[in-house]
Structure formats: structure tokens, C-alpha cells
Amino acid sequence: MIDLGFGISNAGAACTLDGYPTLTFSGKSGTIEVLENHTGQGPAFKVAPAVVVVVGAGAGFVLQYYDIPVYGETSCPTVTSIDVSLPGVPTPIVVHEELIPCGAEVNVSAVETPTQEHAQFSG
């Protein structure tokens, strides 16, 4: 399983992010249908409370996927960009990243601040 972390920094006014980002995957021939689950492996996939991201601070989330064919696949789609829609934010962020999510599904964690992430590891 591949873990891909996404970091977000806030250069504007403080905002509240509550929940999960929505991702739209695209390849060379258009949109790639991928099922988003919220049941991944690790502490980042616990349900997180709403987070307030103040100016100059950050938050993030984790995307998990398999990069080997599963369920009888002989090949997997190549994603070339991801439109990331954060909860409560009207404009998506386009991330140009190549990845190969096999099995047509990914795990997406809730948005968290670094403080929440470290607190989950400490105990």
C-alpha cells in the first residue's frame, strides 16, 4: 500500500475544515472513476474533529492506494492530476501528481492539523 500525504498551508484568513476532502482523478483521456473510502490503515483514519487552520498554519490528509493489479486486473489506470476539494472550500486545488491506483478505490483520511496527527501517535 502506498501512503501519499497532502499538506495544505493557509495564507488567507483563518478557516474551519470539517471532514474529508473530495478527490477527482484525471488521466490523459479524462476523468478516472475511483471509489473513495474513509477506512484506511493508521491513526490518520480515525474520525477527526473540525480543525481551525489559522493564517500561516497548515493541515493535511493522507491518500492510500495499491499500485499492483488486484481483483483480476491486468493493468491499472494512470492518474496525472487530482482535483482536491477541501470541505467547505468552494474552489478545488489541482495537484499534478502521477499515480497508479489499482482496484479502482483509494482510502482518504479526514483533514487534520499536525498537532492532531502527533497527538494520535503519542497515546
N, C-alpha and C positions, 0 to 999 in steps of 0.2 A: 504494500500500500504506500502511496506517495502522499506526503503531507506538504501542502503549499500554503504558507502564511501570507496574508494580505495585511499591510499596515496602512492606516489612514491618519493623516495629520490634519489638524484644524487650524486654518489660517484666518477664519472668519469669526463670527460671533459664536458664543457657547451654544451647543445644541444637544438634544437628547436623542439617543439612538436606542430603540427598544425592539429587540427581536433579531430576526435573521435577515441577512441580505438576500436578494433575489438575483440569480445569475442567468444571463442569456449567452449561450455559447455559439460562436460562429466559426465557420471554416471557409475554404476557398469557394465553395458552392452555395453558401448561405447558412441559415440557422441550423444548428445540430440539436436535435431533441435529446435532452438529458434529464433524468429524474433526479430531483434534489431531495435528499433525506437529511434529517437532523439527528441521526442516531450514530454518529461516528465513534471512533475509539479515542479515549483520552479525556482529561479533565475539561478541555475546551468545549466539550459537547454536553456538559451539564447545562440545564436551563439557567441563563444568566439574567439578572435583573436589568432594567433600563440603565443605561450609562449616560452620564453627562460628560461631554467632551468640551473642555474649556479651550480658549484660544491658546495655541502653542502646544497643546497636549495631543495625544493620539489614542487610537483604538485599533482593533483589528479583528480578524476572524480567520478560521482555518478551513481549507478545502482539502478533502481527502478523496483519492480515487485510485483504482487499479490501472496499471499500464500494461497488463498482459491479457490476451484474449480469454474470456470466460463465457460460460453458457453456450458453448459450441461455436463461438465466433471464430472466424479465420483471420479477421483484421479488425482494427478499431479506428474510429474517426479521429482525424487530426483537427484540433481546435486551434485557431490562430488568434482569436481575440475573445474577450469576455466583457460583456456589459454588466457592471456591478451596480445594482440599485440598493442603496442603503435604506433601512427602514425609516420612513418619514422624510427622506430627501428626494425631491422631485426629479432631479437630473441624474441619470446614471453616469458612472465613471467608466471609460473604456480602457481596458487593460490589454495590451498586446503581449500575449504570452502563448507560446506553443505548448500544448499538452495533448496527451492521447488517453482520454478516459474510456476504458473498456467496460463493457457491461451496461452501457447507457445509463449509468447512475453514479452520483457523487454524494459525498457527505459534506454538509456545510454547517459550521458551528454558528452560534449566536455571536453578535458583536460584543466584544469585551474590551476593557481597558487593561493596560499592562498590570496595574495593581490587582485586578480581579484574577488575571492569569496566574500571578505569583502566589496569591493567597490560596488558590486551589492546590498548588503543589506543596505548600507548607503544612497542610494538615487537616 
